[in-house]
Amino acid sequence: MSESYEAVCDFVQIFKALADETRLEILAMLQGGELCACKILERFEITQPTLSYHMKILADCGLINCRKDGAWMRYSLRQNTFAAISDWCGSYINNNSMQKQIACEC
């Protein structure tokens, strides 16, 4: 199965977004369902602009959905992106287990 260049670039951006501890904690919080930015801010000692920075990165790579609710934004996980990540990772596991061990003769 050959991945297109665009799909690989999408995964690069996703994994870059996942490489930050704060963003991973935010995603863990969102596993419980949609949250308002104010609830996320309560968990961290960061400013609202810093939270917005993290949420923009998560949204731009497709990991979260955003919707305006009055003065605040509400965030939720984008399940189809996580399913695509799981499928992509699974394809490596399945391909690796089916490949024969190739002996190196050098």
Secondary structure per residue as TSV (DSSP state, phi and psi in degrees):
chain	resnum	aa	ss	phi	psi
A	1	M	-	360.0	120.8
A	2	S	-	-102.1	127.1
A	3	E	-	-87.8	140.5
A	4	S	-	-72.4	158.3
A	5	Y	H	-59.1	-40.3
A	6	E	H	-63.7	-41.1
A	7	A	H	-64.5	-40.8
A	8	V	H	-64.4	-41.5
A	9	C	H	-62.2	-38.2
A	10	D	H	-60.6	-44.1
A	11	F	H	-66.5	-33.8
A	12	V	H	-60.6	-46.2
A	13	Q	H	-64.6	-38.8
A	14	I	H	-63.1	-48.3
A	15	F	H	-68.2	-30.7
A	16	K	H	-64.2	-41.9
A	17	A	H	-64.7	-36.3
A	18	L	H	-76.2	-9.4
A	19	A	T	-85.2	18.4
A	20	D	-	-122.8	129.6
A	21	E	H	-60.8	-41.8
A	22	T	H	-62.5	-45.2
A	23	R	H	-65.8	-36.2
A	24	L	H	-64.1	-39.8
A	25	E	H	-66.0	-38.1
A	26	I	H	-63.0	-45.1
A	27	L	H	-61.9	-38.7
A	28	A	H	-62.5	-40.3
A	29	M	H	-62.4	-38.9
A	30	L	H	-74.1	-10.7
A	31	Q	T	-62.4	-25.7
A	32	G	T	-80.9	-3.3
A	33	G	S	122.8	-179.0
A	34	E	-	-60.4	139.1
A	35	L	E	-133.0	148.2
A	36	C	E	-79.8	149.0
A	37	A	H	-55.0	-34.7
A	38	C	H	-62.4	-36.2
A	39	K	H	-70.3	-37.0
A	40	I	H	-67.3	-41.6
A	41	L	H	-60.7	-33.6
A	42	E	H	-60.7	-28.8
A	43	R	H	-79.2	-26.3
A	44	F	S	-117.0	157.2
A	45	E	S	-100.3	64.5
A	46	I	-	-130.9	163.6
A	47	T	-	-84.5	165.8
A	48	Q	H	-62.2	-41.6
A	49	P	H	-61.9	-34.9
A	50	T	H	-67.7	-41.1
A	51	L	H	-61.1	-45.0
A	52	S	H	-58.1	-39.0
A	53	Y	H	-59.4	-48.8
A	54	H	H	-64.5	-41.6
A	55	M	H	-68.2	-33.9
A	56	K	H	-64.1	-42.7
A	57	I	H	-61.8	-45.1
A	58	L	H	-65.0	-37.8
A	59	A	H	-73.1	-42.3
A	60	D	H	-61.9	-30.7
A	61	C	T	-94.7	2.9
A	62	G	T	87.8	14.6
A	63	L	S	-81.2	-25.6
A	64	I	E	-133.1	157.1
A	65	N	E	-99.8	148.5
A	66	C	E	-129.2	140.0
A	67	R	E	-145.7	142.1
A	68	K	E	-80.3	135.5
A	69	D	E	-136.2	91.1
A	70	G	T	67.7	-127.3
A	71	A	T	-83.7	-11.7
A	72	W	E	-111.7	162.7
A	73	M	E	-102.3	146.7
A	74	R	E	-116.3	140.7
A	75	Y	E	-125.7	147.0
A	76	S	E	-147.4	161.2
A	77	L	E	-72.6	144.1
A	78	R	-	-95.2	96.2
A	79	Q	H	-57.8	-36.9
A	80	N	H	-65.9	-29.7
A	81	T	H	-69.3	-42.6
A	82	F	H	-66.2	-33.8
A	83	A	H	-65.7	-39.9
A	84	A	H	-65.6	-39.8
A	85	I	H	-62.5	-45.1
A	86	S	H	-61.8	-44.3
A	87	D	H	-62.2	-43.3
A	88	W	H	-63.2	-47.7
A	89	C	H	-64.1	-40.5
A	90	G	H	-62.4	-32.2
A	91	S	H	-65.6	-31.8
A	92	Y	H	-72.9	-38.7
A	93	I	H	-65.1	-47.4
A	94	N	H	-65.8	-43.0
A	95	N	H	-64.8	-40.8
A	96	N	H	-65.7	-39.8
A	97	S	H	-73.2	-20.8
A	98	M	H	-92.9	-14.8
A	99	Q	S	-77.6	146.8
A	100	K	-	-80.9	150.9
A	101	Q	-	-68.3	123.5
A	102	I	-	-100.2	121.1
A	103	A	-	-79.8	136.9
A	104	C	-	-92.1	131.5
A	105	E	-	-103.6	12.9
A	106	C	-	-99.8	360.0
